[in-house]
């Protein structure tokens, strides 16, 4: 019996010492996911003053990927000048979508607003929201009440007469 308890205790100690860092780690200090190393974009830079970042503009250019379509065509050996309206904003085909999304206005300081709201939301979930003694994945724990059940939503929509072709199989 002592050997079993000692084995379990040793296993618990070794499990607690894991260094598994996921992409959902809200306090990560890593360099980011590997896919950034294969994309043909300019290096990512953190500005000296984060408050000086430009206001997000739907369909507009950004600081590291100014003309993504043209740069993608050039990376594949094509002529980037062949693109129409490179970096000119929202294409006409997407104008209705952007207009509908912005119909109630656009928040200019959305980054700061989301930062404050997310911190308050996670703080309200309590100090143990990340699991016992702060372990686990705080992303899933904090946002679990907002998770969508794909099977229940598929049934609800089918019952409402909305055609739904398929959904992922239920988790076992």
C-alpha positions in Angstrom: 0.0 0.0 0.0 2.9 2.4 0.8 4.5 1.7 -2.5 1.3 2.5 -4.3 0.8 5.8 -2.4 4.4 6.7 -3.0 4.1 6.0 -6.7 0.9 8.1 -6.9 2.6 10.9 -4.9 5.7 10.9 -7.2 3.4 10.9 -10.2 1.5 13.9 -8.9 4.7 15.8 -8.2 6.1 15.1 -11.7 2.8 16.1 -13.3 2.7 19.4 -11.4 6.1 20.2 -12.7 5.1 20.2 -16.4 6.1 23.0 -18.6 3.5 22.6 -21.3 2.8 26.1 -22.7 -0.1 26.4 -25.0 -1.1 29.1 -27.5 -4.0 30.0 -25.1 -1.5 30.9 -22.3 -2.7 34.4 -21.5 0.7 35.4 -20.1 3.0 34.0 -22.7 6.4 35.6 -23.4 7.3 33.4 -26.4 8.0 34.6 -29.9 4.7 33.4 -31.3 3.5 30.4 -33.4 5.8 28.9 -36.0 3.6 29.8 -38.9 4.9 33.4 -38.7 8.3 32.1 -39.7 7.2 30.9 -43.1 5.0 33.8 -44.2 6.5 36.4 -46.6 5.9 39.4 -44.4 8.0 42.1 -42.8 9.3 41.4 -39.3 6.8 42.0 -36.5 7.8 45.0 -34.3 6.5 46.2 -31.0 6.2 50.0 -31.1 7.7 52.0 -28.3 4.3 53.4 -27.4 1.4 51.0 -27.8 -1.1 53.9 -27.4 0.3 55.4 -30.6 -1.0 52.5 -32.8 -3.2 53.6 -35.7 -6.9 53.1 -35.5 -7.9 49.8 -37.1 -9.4 50.3 -40.5 -11.4 47.4 -42.1 -9.7 46.5 -45.3 -6.9 49.0 -44.8 -3.2 48.4 -44.8 -1.3 47.5 -41.7 2.2 48.2 -40.5 3.8 44.8 -41.5 1.7 43.6 -44.4 0.9 46.7 -46.4 -0.2 45.1 -49.7 -0.8 41.4 -48.9 -2.2 40.4 -52.2 0.5 42.0 -54.3 3.3 40.7 -51.9 1.8 37.2 -52.1 1.7 37.3 -55.9 5.3 38.5 -56.0 6.4 35.7 -53.5 4.9 33.2 -56.0 6.8 34.8 -58.9 4.0 36.8 -60.4 3.6 40.5 -61.2 2.2 42.4 -58.2 1.2 45.3 -60.4 -1.5 43.0 -61.9 -3.6 43.4 -58.8 -6.5 45.8 -58.9 -6.8 48.4 -56.2 -3.9 47.1 -54.1 -4.2 48.5 -50.6 -7.2 50.7 -51.6 -9.4 49.6 -48.7 -12.5 47.4 -48.7 -13.3 45.8 -52.1 -16.7 46.5 -53.5 -17.7 42.9 -53.0 -17.2 43.3 -49.2 -18.6 46.8 -48.8 -22.1 45.7 -47.8 -20.6 43.3 -45.1 -18.3 46.0 -43.7 -21.2 48.5 -43.8 -23.5 46.1 -41.9 -20.8 45.4 -39.3 -20.1 49.1 -38.7 -23.8 50.2 -38.8 -23.8 51.1 -35.1 -20.4 52.8 -35.2 -16.8 51.9 -34.8 -14.9 52.1 -31.5 -11.7 53.9 -32.2 -9.8 52.6 -29.1 -11.1 49.0 -29.5 -7.8 47.5 -28.5 -7.7 49.3 -25.1 -11.4 48.6 -24.5 -11.0 44.9 -25.1 -7.9 44.8 -22.9 -9.7 46.3 -20.0 -12.9 44.3 -20.5 -11.0 41.0 -20.8 -8.9 41.6 -17.7 -12.1 42.5 -15.7 -13.9 39.4 -17.0 -11.1 37.1 -16.1 -10.6 38.8 -12.7 -14.3 38.3 -12.0 -14.0 34.6 -12.6 -11.8 34.4 -9.5 -8.2 33.5 -8.7 -8.7 29.8 -9.2 -10.3 30.3 -12.6 -7.2 28.8 -14.2 -7.6 25.5 -12.4 -6.4 24.3 -9.1 -3.5 26.5 -7.9 -3.5 28.4 -11.1 -2.7 25.5 -13.3 -4.6 24.5 -16.5 -5.6 26.6 -19.4 -7.2 29.9 -18.2 -8.6 30.6 -21.6 -10.9 27.6 -21.7 -11.8 28.0 -18.0 -12.6 31.7 -18.2 -14.7 31.5 -21.4 -16.4 28.1 -20.8 -19.8 29.7 -20.2 -19.7 31.3 -23.6 -18.8 28.1 -25.5 -21.2 27.1 -28.3 -22.5 23.5 -28.3 -22.4 22.6 -32.0 -24.8 19.7 -31.7 -27.4 21.6 -29.7 -27.2 24.5 -32.1 -27.5 22.2 -35.1 -30.7 20.7 -33.6 -32.1 24.1 -32.7 -31.6 25.4 -36.2 -33.0 22.3 -37.9 -36.0 22.5 -35.6 -36.5 26.1 -36.7 -36.5 25.0 -40.3 -33.1 26.3 -41.2 -31.2 23.8 -43.4 -27.9 22.8 -41.7 -25.9 20.3 -43.8 -23.6 18.9 -41.1 -21.8 19.5 -37.8 -18.8 17.9 -36.3 -19.5 14.6 -34.6 -20.2 14.8 -30.8 -17.2 14.7 -28.6 -16.8 11.3 -26.9 
